[in-house]
């Protein structure tokens, strides 16, 4: 009896958490084309972030941008590849969360045709490598290169 | 359900990696002091640690159920928790600190005439607080923990059709380093109490330390996440 009541208390705590997590059911997810679709190059290397920045996050952004710009200078100059950092908390950018299935701050390489993303890859290992600059640069450059070559 | 050792070890390791990454440092310190202050008996720290682990595991299992059940998508749950839970956490920690300090009396719900002595015993041993703390801290995702949980554990759980066991082992992994440090803190305190003025005095000091840590971290979270004021940080 005593234990049954205890379990009810614990269940109440768990259910309060359930309501917290179900909260976003009522919020709509903006969906729509990229606002710069008409200017979108063939490939875009994105860094998606939120308004709250953190040490590893700014490092990931800087290292990814540097890796792309250092290793793909010709592609960038030719307008084939572009680097973009996007705040997904801005209303116009929220659609990217669903477009690219974002679950945290992410580096994404996407291929566009006629302004629409036809293929993309989430460079998930950036979160495992953000403490090793050399491996990080090799990973980002290698994945981007493989992605662009495989189209 | 056939779960081999490798996915379990992976989930456990992802949990440990999450716990030792810099971004949950503040909540880990709060949890360590809370669990470490349970020095009433030799096993009190372990009991509070187990409760904290259970709370964390329950939160991760719940999230997996929500995703597996199709109630909401991985991006939706992850982004929502990262955006809002840290905002709630600051005021919650301040209130918890004031409760630990004894400034706010804790009114534990007693549905169905639950024996108040039993509830008080659980409360004193840090069981209810441990479960609650573990649950809330687990839901407070930062970018690194979101990357490891939603990017590694959830896909693994979906692939292995294990919405309970893998999130549970991940939860255990996230709690292990905290429990380790809490045990060191508790052992040190028990040892020191032999030279100082006894266990009850040390317990009182530890309670004040825990309350101060909770309130301090609560103020930090409130400033950074609720008011959006950036503070200098190196992690």
Interface residues (C-beta under 8 A of the other chain):
Chain A: X1 X2 X4 X5 X6 X8 X9 X10 X12 X13 X14 X17 X18 X20 X21 X22 X23 X24 X25 X27 X29 X50 X51 X52 X53 X54 X55 X56 X57 X88 X89 X97 X98 X101 X102 X103 X104 X105 X124 X127
Chain B: X21 X22 X23 X58 X59 X62 X63 X66 X71 X72 X73 X74 X75 X76 X77 X78 X79 X80 X81 X82 X83 X84 X85 X86 X88 X108 X109 X110 X111 X112 X113 X114 X115 X118 X119 X122 X128 X131 X132 X135 X136 X139 X141 X142 X143 X144 X146 X147 X148 X150 X151 X152 X224 X225 X228 X230 X233 X234 X235
